[in-house]
């Protein structure tokens, strides 16, 4: 194998080398050595075969470890899985999956979890926002009704109506 290559798009000369890269998921990160074809300075590198195996493995491990972080943040803020699911989104079952490492949280959920981790005072704001999201004005009576988010149905843009949960029983 030659010790030099030419990058197909940039035309830069590349050399076989191992460089450090930081892999991150949420607030967790790990620095690993990644082999590849690198230019002398900054620029695009090329990776072949198993070059990215270490970074892929590190990412999967961090994603799985993030479940412990989610649980620690939830407990530090005194939240149940149900309340955390309401505030961050996804519900209680989603938080069970996040904490067990079975399912990674969405980018939006990771963002809110990190806000709660670094800014505990934001909890009151998030609770307030979620409480307002489930209060709607009934279009026929003009009276306010409160419902869980699962009971709301969006129709024609901004109109919101209540599902008749008891009528089906």
C-alpha positions in Angstrom: 0.0 0.0 0.0 1.3 3.4 -0.9 2.1 5.9 1.9 0.5 8.8 -0.1 -2.8 9.4 -1.8 -4.5 12.3 -3.5 -7.8 13.5 -2.3 -10.3 13.0 -5.2 -12.1 16.4 -4.6 -9.5 18.7 -3.1 -6.4 17.4 -4.8 -4.5 17.6 -1.5 -1.8 15.1 -0.8 -2.8 12.7 2.0 -0.7 10.6 4.3 -1.6 7.6 6.4 -1.8 8.8 10.0 -3.7 8.4 13.3 -5.3 11.5 14.8 -7.5 12.2 17.8 -11.1 13.0 17.4 -13.8 13.7 20.0 -17.0 11.8 19.8 -19.9 13.2 21.7 -23.5 12.4 22.6 -25.3 15.1 24.6 -22.9 16.3 27.3 -20.9 13.1 27.2 -17.7 12.9 25.1 -14.7 10.7 24.5 -11.5 11.4 22.6 -10.3 8.5 20.5 -7.5 7.7 18.0 -8.8 7.4 14.5 -6.6 6.1 11.6 -7.1 7.5 8.2 -5.6 9.4 5.3 -5.0 13.0 6.4 -3.6 16.1 4.7 -0.6 17.9 6.2 -2.7 20.7 7.7 -6.4 21.0 8.1 -8.6 19.7 5.4 -10.8 16.8 4.4 -9.5 13.3 5.4 -10.4 10.0 3.8 -11.3 6.9 5.8 -11.3 3.4 4.4 -12.3 -0.1 5.7 -12.4 -0.2 9.4 -10.9 3.3 10.0 -14.1 4.5 11.6 -14.8 1.4 13.7 -13.4 3.0 16.9 -15.5 6.1 16.5 -18.7 4.2 15.7 -18.1 2.0 18.8 -17.4 5.0 21.0 -20.6 6.7 19.7 -22.7 3.6 20.5 -21.2 3.3 24.0 -21.8 7.0 24.7 -25.4 6.8 23.5 -26.0 3.8 25.8 -24.2 5.6 28.8 -26.4 8.6 28.3 -29.3 6.7 29.9 -27.5 6.9 33.2 -27.1 10.7 32.7 -30.8 11.1 31.9 -31.7 9.2 35.1 -29.3 11.2 37.2 -30.6 14.5 35.9 -34.2 13.5 36.5 -33.6 12.4 40.1 -31.5 15.5 40.8 -34.5 17.6 39.8 -36.9 15.5 41.9 -38.9 14.4 38.9 -40.8 11.1 38.3 -40.5 9.5 34.9 -44.0 10.6 34.2 -43.4 14.2 35.0 -40.1 14.2 33.2 -41.8 12.7 30.2 -44.4 15.5 30.3 -41.9 18.3 30.6 -39.3 17.0 28.1 -41.8 15.2 25.9 -42.3 11.6 25.0 -44.1 10.5 28.1 -43.2 8.1 30.9 -42.5 5.1 28.7 -40.1 7.1 26.6 -38.2 8.0 29.8 -38.0 4.4 30.8 -36.4 3.6 27.4 -34.0 6.6 27.6 -32.8 5.6 31.1 -32.4 2.0 30.2 -30.3 2.9 27.1 -32.7 1.0 24.8 -33.7 4.2 22.9 -31.7 7.4 22.7 -33.6 10.6 23.3 -34.3 12.9 20.3 -32.1 15.9 19.7 -34.8 18.1 21.2 -35.1 16.0 24.3 -31.3 15.9 24.7 -31.4 19.7 24.5 -34.0 20.0 27.3 -32.2 17.4 29.4 -29.0 19.3 29.2 -30.8 22.6 30.1 -32.2 20.9 33.2 -28.8 19.5 34.0 -27.0 22.9 33.8 -29.8 25.2 34.8 -32.0 23.7 37.6 -33.9 27.0 37.8 -35.3 26.3 34.3 -37.5 23.5 35.7 -40.1 26.0 36.8 -40.2 27.6 33.4 -40.5 24.3 31.6 -43.4 23.2 34.0 -45.1 26.5 33.3 -44.7 26.2 29.5 -46.1 22.6 29.5 -49.0 23.6 31.7 -50.0 26.4 29.3 -49.7 24.0 26.3 -52.5 21.8 27.6 -54.9 24.6 28.4 -57.2 25.4 25.4 -60.2 27.5 24.8 -63.2 25.6 23.6 -64.4 27.4 20.4 -68.1 26.8 21.0 -68.4 27.9 24.7 -65.4 30.3 25.0 -64.6 28.5 28.3 -61.2 27.2 29.1 -60.7 23.5 29.4 -57.6 21.6 30.5 -56.6 18.3 29.0 -53.6 16.1 28.8 -51.6 16.6 25.6 -52.7 13.2 24.3 -56.3 14.4 24.3 -55.7 17.3 22.0 -56.2 17.1 18.3 -55.0 19.7 15.8 -57.3 20.4 12.9 -57.0 22.9 10.1 -53.9 24.7 11.3 -54.5 26.4 14.7 -57.9 25.1 15.6 -57.9 22.7 18.5 -60.7 20.4 19.6 -61.1 18.0 22.5 -61.3 14.2 21.9 -64.3 12.7 23.6 -62.4 10.1 25.6 -65.4 9.0 27.8 -67.9 8.9 24.9 -66.0 6.0 23.4 -66.2 3.9 26.6 
